[in-house]
Amino acid sequence: MNRRQLLAAALAAPLASLAVPRVMAAAAATAPPSNPRRLLLVELNGGNDGLNTVVPGKDPLYARLRPGLALDDAALLPLSDGMGFNPALAGLHEVWDRGELAVVQGVGYAHANRSHFRSIEIWDTATDADVTGTHGWLSSVDLGAPGIVIGRNPAPLEGGKQPPVVMSDSERFAAQARGVDPMAAAGGNAALRHILAVQGEIRTAGATLGAGRPRPAGDFPPGPFGRDAAEAAALLSGDPASRVVKIALTGFDTHVNQRQRHDALLGQLGRGLAALRTAFIEAGVWNDVLIMTYSEFGRRAGQNASGGTDHGKAAPHLLLGGAVRGGLYGSAPRLDALDEGDVPATTDFRCVYNTVLTRWWSDAGAAIDVRRFPALAVV
Protein backbone atom coordinates (compact mmCIF):
# COMPACT_ATOMS: atom_id res chain seq x y z
CA MET A 1 0.00 0.00 0.00
CA ASN A 2 1.54 3.33 -1.06
CA ARG A 3 1.31 6.62 0.84
CA ARG A 4 -1.77 7.77 -1.08
CA GLN A 5 -3.70 4.61 -0.30
CA LEU A 6 -2.52 4.49 3.31
CA LEU A 7 -3.44 8.09 4.04
CA ALA A 8 -6.82 7.81 2.35
CA ALA A 9 -7.63 4.65 4.23
CA ALA A 10 -6.45 5.91 7.58
CA LEU A 11 -8.31 9.18 7.27
CA ALA A 12 -11.47 7.30 6.43
CA ALA A 13 -11.30 5.27 9.60
CA PRO A 14 -12.55 6.06 13.09
CA LEU A 15 -9.68 5.33 15.43
CA ALA A 16 -10.74 1.76 16.18
CA SER A 17 -13.50 0.97 13.73
CA LEU A 18 -14.36 -2.38 12.20
CA ALA A 19 -15.43 -0.41 9.09
CA VAL A 20 -11.77 0.29 8.28
CA PRO A 21 -11.04 -2.87 6.23
CA ARG A 22 -13.87 -2.07 3.76
CA VAL A 23 -12.56 1.45 3.16
CA MET A 24 -8.95 0.26 2.93
CA ALA A 25 -9.93 -2.34 0.37
CA ALA A 26 -11.76 0.28 -1.68
CA ALA A 27 -8.77 2.60 -1.57
CA ALA A 28 -6.40 -0.10 -2.69
CA ALA A 29 -8.66 -1.56 -5.38
CA THR A 30 -7.80 0.92 -8.11
CA ALA A 31 -4.41 2.47 -8.72
CA PRO A 32 -4.88 6.18 -9.49
CA PRO A 33 -3.01 7.66 -12.45
CA SER A 34 0.56 8.74 -11.70
CA ASN A 35 -0.25 12.40 -12.37
CA PRO A 36 -3.98 12.65 -11.56
CA ARG A 37 -6.14 15.66 -12.23
CA ARG A 38 -7.46 16.94 -8.91
CA LEU A 39 -10.57 18.87 -7.87
CA LEU A 40 -10.96 21.22 -4.92
CA LEU A 41 -14.56 22.13 -4.12
CA VAL A 42 -15.15 25.31 -2.13
CA GLU A 43 -18.68 25.61 -0.75
CA LEU A 44 -19.80 29.17 0.04
CA ASN A 45 -22.30 28.18 2.68
CA GLY A 46 -25.35 30.36 3.24
CA GLY A 47 -25.92 31.71 -0.25
CA ASN A 48 -23.29 34.12 -1.59
CA ASP A 49 -24.41 37.51 -2.88
CA GLY A 50 -23.27 37.43 -6.48
CA LEU A 51 -24.07 41.05 -7.30
CA ASN A 52 -21.57 42.29 -4.71
CA THR A 53 -19.01 39.67 -5.75
CA VAL A 54 -18.85 40.15 -9.51
CA VAL A 55 -20.35 43.60 -9.79
CA PRO A 56 -22.21 45.26 -12.69
CA GLY A 57 -20.95 48.61 -11.47
CA LYS A 58 -21.70 50.51 -14.67
CA ASP A 59 -25.39 49.52 -14.65
CA PRO A 60 -27.35 52.40 -13.05
CA LEU A 61 -29.99 49.94 -11.83
CA TYR A 62 -27.40 48.33 -9.56
CA ALA A 63 -27.09 51.43 -7.34
CA ARG A 64 -30.86 52.00 -7.39
CA LEU A 65 -31.59 48.50 -6.20
CA ARG A 66 -28.93 48.72 -3.48
CA PRO A 67 -28.70 52.28 -2.17
CA GLY A 68 -26.84 51.19 0.96
CA LEU A 69 -24.97 48.16 -0.40
CA ALA A 70 -23.79 49.15 -3.86
CA LEU A 71 -20.03 49.37 -4.36
CA ASP A 72 -18.52 52.37 -6.08
CA ASP A 73 -17.70 51.50 -9.68
CA ALA A 74 -14.41 53.38 -9.43
CA ALA A 75 -13.28 51.06 -6.62
CA LEU A 76 -13.98 47.82 -8.48
CA LEU A 77 -11.20 45.63 -9.83
CA PRO A 78 -11.88 45.62 -13.60
CA LEU A 79 -12.68 42.36 -15.34
CA SER A 80 -14.30 42.86 -18.74
CA ASP A 81 -17.64 43.80 -20.33
CA GLY A 82 -18.32 46.38 -17.62
CA MET A 83 -18.02 43.88 -14.77
CA GLY A 84 -15.65 44.19 -11.82
CA PHE A 85 -14.53 42.28 -8.75
CA ASN A 86 -15.38 43.42 -5.27
CA PRO A 87 -12.13 45.05 -4.02
CA ALA A 88 -12.03 42.47 -1.22
CA LEU A 89 -11.10 39.91 -3.89
CA ALA A 90 -7.83 41.70 -4.66
CA GLY A 91 -5.95 38.45 -4.08
CA LEU A 92 -7.63 36.96 -7.17
CA HIS A 93 -7.08 39.83 -9.59
CA GLU A 94 -3.59 38.64 -10.51
CA VAL A 95 -5.03 35.18 -11.21
CA TRP A 96 -7.56 36.85 -13.52
CA ASP A 97 -4.85 38.88 -15.26
CA ARG A 98 -2.86 35.69 -15.88
CA GLY A 99 -5.86 34.05 -17.57
CA GLU A 100 -6.19 31.32 -14.93
CA LEU A 101 -9.59 32.34 -13.52
CA ALA A 102 -12.97 31.82 -15.17
CA VAL A 103 -16.09 33.56 -13.86
CA VAL A 104 -19.27 31.70 -14.82
CA GLN A 105 -22.20 34.10 -14.56
CA GLY A 106 -25.84 33.42 -13.75
CA VAL A 107 -25.30 29.92 -12.34
CA GLY A 108 -28.46 28.33 -10.94
CA TYR A 109 -31.36 26.16 -12.04
CA ALA A 110 -34.97 26.47 -13.18
CA HIS A 111 -37.76 26.79 -10.59
CA ALA A 112 -35.25 27.66 -7.90
CA ASN A 113 -35.94 26.72 -4.30
CA ARG A 114 -35.05 29.36 -1.69
CA SER A 115 -34.66 26.91 1.21
CA HIS A 116 -31.03 26.47 2.29
CA PHE A 117 -31.53 22.77 2.96
CA ARG A 118 -33.49 21.87 -0.16
CA SER A 119 -31.45 23.99 -2.55
CA ILE A 120 -28.08 22.64 -1.46
CA GLU A 121 -29.55 19.15 -1.72
CA ILE A 122 -30.40 19.91 -5.37
CA TRP A 123 -26.87 21.16 -6.00
CA ASP A 124 -25.31 18.17 -4.22
CA THR A 125 -27.29 15.58 -6.18
CA ALA A 126 -27.51 17.42 -9.53
CA THR A 127 -31.26 16.90 -9.82
CA ASP A 128 -34.09 19.03 -11.13
CA ALA A 129 -35.88 21.13 -8.54
CA ASP A 130 -38.82 18.69 -8.34
CA VAL A 131 -36.69 15.55 -7.98
CA THR A 132 -35.17 14.20 -4.77
CA GLY A 133 -31.77 12.65 -5.40
CA THR A 134 -30.06 9.96 -3.34
CA HIS A 135 -26.50 10.10 -4.69
CA GLY A 136 -23.95 12.88 -4.84
CA TRP A 137 -23.01 14.25 -8.25
CA LEU A 138 -19.48 12.83 -7.88
CA SER A 139 -20.61 9.39 -6.66
CA SER A 140 -20.19 7.66 -10.03
CA VAL A 141 -16.63 8.89 -10.61
CA ASP A 142 -13.94 6.28 -9.91
CA LEU A 143 -11.54 8.38 -7.88
CA GLY A 144 -9.20 5.57 -6.89
CA ALA A 145 -9.45 6.62 -3.22
CA PRO A 146 -12.16 8.18 -1.06
CA GLY A 147 -12.77 11.90 -1.47
CA ILE A 148 -11.88 13.99 1.57
CA VAL A 149 -14.25 16.52 3.13
CA ILE A 150 -12.75 18.98 5.60
CA GLY A 151 -15.52 20.42 7.72
CA ARG A 152 -19.12 20.12 6.60
CA ASN A 153 -21.45 18.45 4.11
CA PRO A 154 -20.00 15.39 2.35
CA ALA A 155 -23.16 14.99 0.21
CA PRO A 156 -21.54 15.63 -3.22
CA LEU A 157 -19.41 12.50 -2.67
CA GLU A 158 -21.96 10.25 -0.97
CA GLY A 159 -23.66 7.22 -2.49
CA GLY A 160 -20.73 5.81 -4.44
CA LYS A 161 -18.50 2.79 -3.97
CA GLN A 162 -16.05 4.71 -1.79
CA PRO A 163 -17.55 6.55 1.19
CA PRO A 164 -16.04 10.01 1.62
CA VAL A 165 -13.63 10.80 4.40
CA VAL A 166 -14.96 13.52 6.74
CA MET A 167 -12.45 15.39 8.87
CA SER A 168 -14.17 17.89 11.13
CA ASP A 169 -10.78 19.17 12.26
CA SER A 170 -7.51 17.97 10.77
CA GLU A 171 -5.44 19.05 13.78
CA ARG A 172 -7.74 17.14 16.12
CA PHE A 173 -7.45 14.08 13.88
CA ALA A 174 -3.67 14.32 14.02
CA ALA A 175 -3.71 14.59 17.82
CA GLN A 176 -6.09 11.64 18.14
CA ALA A 177 -4.01 9.57 15.75
CA ARG A 178 -0.81 10.23 17.68
CA GLY A 179 -2.59 9.24 20.89
CA VAL A 180 -3.71 5.78 19.71
CA ASP A 181 -2.32 3.25 22.19
CA PRO A 182 -0.15 0.59 20.47
CA MET A 183 -1.60 -2.32 22.49
CA ALA A 184 0.00 -5.72 22.25
CA ALA A 185 -1.67 -8.13 19.83
CA ALA A 186 -4.11 -10.45 21.60
CA GLY A 187 -3.14 -14.07 21.09
CA GLY A 188 -4.70 -15.68 18.05
CA ASN A 189 -7.48 -13.13 17.56
CA ALA A 190 -6.96 -12.26 13.88
CA ALA A 191 -9.63 -9.53 13.84
CA LEU A 192 -8.08 -7.74 16.79
CA ARG A 193 -4.60 -8.01 15.29
CA HIS A 194 -5.92 -6.38 12.12
CA ILE A 195 -7.47 -3.51 14.09
CA LEU A 196 -4.19 -2.97 15.93
CA ALA A 197 -2.31 -2.92 12.64
CA VAL A 198 -4.72 -0.31 11.32
CA GLN A 199 -4.15 1.75 14.46
CA GLY A 200 -0.47 1.76 13.62
CA GLU A 201 -1.26 2.98 10.13
CA ILE A 202 -3.44 5.73 11.60
CA ARG A 203 -0.56 6.88 13.75
CA THR A 204 1.65 6.96 10.67
CA ALA A 205 -0.94 8.96 8.72
CA GLY A 206 -1.53 11.29 11.65
CA ALA A 207 2.14 12.16 11.74
CA THR A 208 1.76 13.71 8.28
CA LEU A 209 -1.27 15.82 9.19
CA GLY A 210 -1.89 18.93 11.24
CA ALA A 211 0.75 20.13 13.70
CA GLY A 212 4.25 18.98 12.93
CA ARG A 213 3.87 18.99 9.13
CA PRO A 214 5.38 21.91 7.20
CA ARG A 215 2.73 24.44 6.24
CA PRO A 216 2.24 24.72 2.48
CA ALA A 217 3.58 27.77 0.69
CA GLY A 218 1.11 30.65 0.44
CA ASP A 219 -0.32 33.43 2.58
CA PHE A 220 -3.35 31.61 3.99
CA PRO A 221 -5.73 33.81 6.01
CA PRO A 222 -6.04 33.20 9.75
CA GLY A 223 -9.01 31.23 11.01
CA PRO A 224 -10.80 28.00 10.09
CA PHE A 225 -11.07 28.65 6.35
CA GLY A 226 -7.38 29.43 5.99
CA ARG A 227 -6.46 26.37 8.04
CA ASP A 228 -8.73 24.12 5.97
CA ALA A 229 -7.44 25.58 2.70
CA ALA A 230 -3.86 24.92 3.79
CA GLU A 231 -4.82 21.35 4.69
CA ALA A 232 -6.44 20.92 1.28
CA ALA A 233 -3.28 22.20 -0.39
CA ALA A 234 -1.21 19.61 1.45
CA LEU A 235 -3.62 16.77 0.68
CA LEU A 236 -3.79 17.57 -3.04
CA SER A 237 -0.09 18.28 -3.59
CA GLY A 238 2.52 15.79 -4.68
CA ASP A 239 1.23 12.24 -4.34
CA PRO A 240 -2.33 13.14 -3.28
CA ALA A 241 -4.29 11.26 -0.67
CA SER A 242 -7.33 11.80 -2.87
CA ARG A 243 -8.18 13.39 -6.19
CA VAL A 244 -11.02 15.36 -4.58
CA VAL A 245 -11.03 17.53 -1.47
CA LYS A 246 -13.92 19.72 -0.33
CA ILE A 247 -13.74 22.68 2.05
CA ALA A 248 -16.27 25.34 3.01
CA LEU A 249 -16.41 29.00 3.94
CA THR A 250 -19.48 29.70 6.07
CA GLY A 251 -21.41 32.86 6.93
CA PHE A 252 -22.90 33.99 3.62
CA ASP A 253 -26.50 34.17 4.86
CA THR A 254 -26.29 37.97 5.03
CA HIS A 255 -29.85 39.12 5.79
CA VAL A 256 -28.69 41.92 8.12
CA ASN A 257 -25.88 44.51 7.90
CA GLN A 258 -24.35 42.73 4.95
CA ARG A 259 -21.70 45.07 3.63
CA GLN A 260 -18.92 44.67 6.21
CA ARG A 261 -19.60 40.97 6.80
CA HIS A 262 -19.70 40.10 3.12
CA ASP A 263 -16.56 42.06 2.29
CA ALA A 264 -14.75 40.27 5.11
CA LEU A 265 -15.85 36.87 3.82
CA LEU A 266 -14.77 37.70 0.28
CA GLY A 267 -11.44 38.85 1.68
CA GLN A 268 -10.95 35.43 3.23
CA LEU A 269 -12.03 33.73 0.01
CA GLY A 270 -9.76 35.78 -2.24
CA ARG A 271 -6.76 35.45 0.01
CA GLY A 272 -7.36 31.73 0.55
CA LEU A 273 -7.72 30.94 -3.16
CA ALA A 274 -4.63 33.00 -4.00
CA ALA A 275 -2.69 31.11 -1.32
CA LEU A 276 -3.85 27.80 -2.74
CA ARG A 277 -2.53 28.85 -6.15
CA THR A 278 0.84 29.69 -4.61
CA ALA A 279 0.96 26.35 -2.79
CA PHE A 280 0.06 24.34 -5.89
CA ILE A 281 2.60 26.21 -8.04
CA GLU A 282 5.28 25.55 -5.42
CA ALA A 283 4.31 21.86 -5.40
CA GLY A 284 4.41 21.69 -9.21
CA VAL A 285 0.75 20.64 -9.56
CA TRP A 286 -1.04 23.89 -10.47
CA ASN A 287 -1.81 22.60 -13.98
CA ASP A 288 -3.33 19.46 -12.44
CA VAL A 289 -5.72 21.22 -10.02
CA LEU A 290 -9.16 22.68 -10.70
CA ILE A 291 -10.72 24.80 -7.94
CA MET A 292 -14.47 25.36 -8.11
CA THR A 293 -16.75 27.47 -5.90
CA TYR A 294 -20.46 26.83 -5.45
CA SER A 295 -23.31 27.92 -3.18
CA GLU A 296 -26.92 26.91 -2.66
CA PHE A 297 -28.25 30.11 -4.27
CA GLY A 298 -27.49 33.76 -4.86
CA ARG A 299 -29.31 36.62 -3.18
CA ARG A 300 -32.04 39.01 -4.23
CA ALA A 301 -31.19 41.89 -6.52
CA GLY A 302 -32.52 44.54 -4.15
CA GLN A 303 -31.40 45.10 -0.59
CA ASN A 304 -33.86 44.58 2.26
CA ALA A 305 -34.86 46.95 5.06
CA SER A 306 -32.17 45.54 7.36
CA GLY A 307 -29.23 46.48 5.18
CA GLY A 308 -28.85 42.95 3.84
CA THR A 309 -30.16 40.71 1.09
CA ASP A 310 -32.56 37.79 1.18
CA HIS A 311 -32.45 34.39 -0.53
CA GLY A 312 -32.38 34.64 -4.30
CA LYS A 313 -31.62 32.46 -7.30
CA ALA A 314 -28.56 32.68 -9.55
CA ALA A 315 -25.03 33.93 -8.85
CA PRO A 316 -21.59 33.82 -10.46
CA HIS A 317 -19.09 31.12 -9.56
CA LEU A 318 -15.38 30.71 -10.02
CA LEU A 319 -13.19 28.09 -11.67
CA LEU A 320 -9.45 28.49 -11.41
CA GLY A 321 -6.35 26.49 -12.14
CA GLY A 322 -3.27 26.40 -14.33
CA ALA A 323 -5.21 24.72 -17.15
CA VAL A 324 -8.24 27.04 -16.96
CA ARG A 325 -9.10 29.29 -19.88
CA GLY A 326 -9.81 32.47 -18.02
CA GLY A 327 -12.54 35.00 -18.75
CA LEU A 328 -16.23 35.65 -18.32
CA TYR A 329 -18.62 32.86 -19.28
CA GLY A 330 -22.40 33.01 -19.49
CA SER A 331 -24.67 36.04 -19.54
CA ALA A 332 -24.10 39.10 -17.39
CA PRO A 333 -26.97 39.83 -14.96
CA ARG A 334 -29.83 41.74 -16.59
CA LEU A 335 -31.13 43.96 -13.81
CA ASP A 336 -33.87 45.23 -16.13
CA ALA A 337 -35.19 41.68 -16.62
CA LEU A 338 -35.28 40.15 -13.14
CA ASP A 339 -36.97 36.87 -12.31
CA GLU A 340 -39.41 37.67 -9.48
CA GLY A 341 -36.90 40.16 -8.12
CA ASP A 342 -33.95 37.81 -8.55
CA VAL A 343 -31.02 37.54 -10.91
CA PRO A 344 -32.23 34.84 -13.32
CA ALA A 345 -30.39 31.58 -13.91
CA THR A 346 -28.84 31.68 -17.38
CA THR A 347 -26.28 28.88 -16.87
CA ASP A 348 -27.53 25.66 -15.33
CA PHE A 349 -25.18 24.49 -12.57
CA ARG A 350 -24.99 21.06 -14.18
CA CYS A 351 -23.18 22.62 -17.16
CA VAL A 352 -20.43 23.48 -14.69
CA TYR A 353 -20.49 19.95 -13.29
CA ASN A 354 -20.26 18.45 -16.77
CA THR A 355 -17.27 20.70 -17.41
CA VAL A 356 -15.55 18.92 -14.53
CA LEU A 357 -16.75 15.45 -15.46
CA THR A 358 -16.30 15.46 -19.25
CA ARG A 359 -13.66 18.09 -20.01
CA TRP A 360 -11.50 17.95 -16.89
CA TRP A 361 -11.71 14.21 -16.21
CA SER A 362 -12.91 12.94 -19.61
CA ASP A 363 -15.39 10.72 -17.79
CA ALA A 364 -18.35 10.51 -20.16
CA GLY A 365 -19.90 7.74 -18.09
CA ALA A 366 -20.37 10.10 -15.14
CA ALA A 367 -21.84 12.93 -17.21
CA ILE A 368 -25.23 14.46 -16.38
CA ASP A 369 -27.47 14.57 -19.47
CA VAL A 370 -25.00 16.39 -21.71
CA ARG A 371 -27.67 17.33 -24.25
CA ARG A 372 -29.49 19.42 -21.67
CA PHE A 373 -26.39 20.57 -19.85
CA PRO A 374 -23.47 21.03 -22.26
CA ALA A 375 -20.05 21.50 -20.74
CA LEU A 376 -18.33 24.89 -20.88
CA ALA A 377 -15.04 25.41 -22.72
CA VAL A 378 -13.36 26.50 -19.49
CA VAL A 379 -10.70 23.75 -19.55
Secondary structure, DSSP 8 states (H G I E B T S, - for coil): --HHHHHHHHHHS-TT-TTHHHHHHHHHHS---SS--EEEEEEEET---GGGTEE-TT-HHHHHH-TTT---GGGSEE-STT-EE-GGGHHHHHHHHTT-EEEEEEEE-SS----HHHHHHHHHHT--TT----S-TTTTS--SS--EEESS--GGGTTSSS--EEES-HHHHHHHHHT-------TT-HHHHHHHHHHHHHHHHHTTSSTTS---SS---SSHHHHHHHHHHHHHSSS-S-SEEEEEEE-----SSHHHHHHHHHHHHHHHHHHHHHHHHHHT-GGGEEEEEE-S--B-SS--TTSS--B-S-EEEEEESTT---EEES----TTS-BTTB----EEHHHHHHIIIIIIS--GGG---TTTS---TT-
